[in-house]
Amino acid sequence: MINSSLTQELTQLHADICSALADPTRLILLYLLADQPRNVTELTQELNQSQPTISRHLKALRTRGLVNATRQGTNVQYTLTDRRVIEALDLLRSILRDRIEHHASLISA
């Protein structure tokens, strides 16, 4: 049987990751980084958002272990830590698609 404090700690870690995924910009960042590593300048241009905003989102993802930051000269290159995050997000999107189709069938019935 799992220790109660360990269960609480795992549940908190789970909630922390979910909170990082609860922002649309962060989801887009994860998908962009799944395609290829990028720096903040590239991400700000692709998302048409300010550098401080993108940096704040990247920090949230980095502190939760979802992205890595590697200094390369004067730039910091961001990469996805674990491809399974994208697999999990794709699974959630699949569930959402099914729910939308179900609701649409109820409306047309």
Buried (B, 14 or more C-beta within 10 A) or exposed (E): EEEEEEEEEEEEEEEBBEEBBEEEBBBBBBBBBBEEBBBBEBBBEEBEBEEEEBBEBBEBBBEBBBBBBEEEEEEBBBEBBEEEBBEEBEEEEEEEEEEEEEEEEEEEE
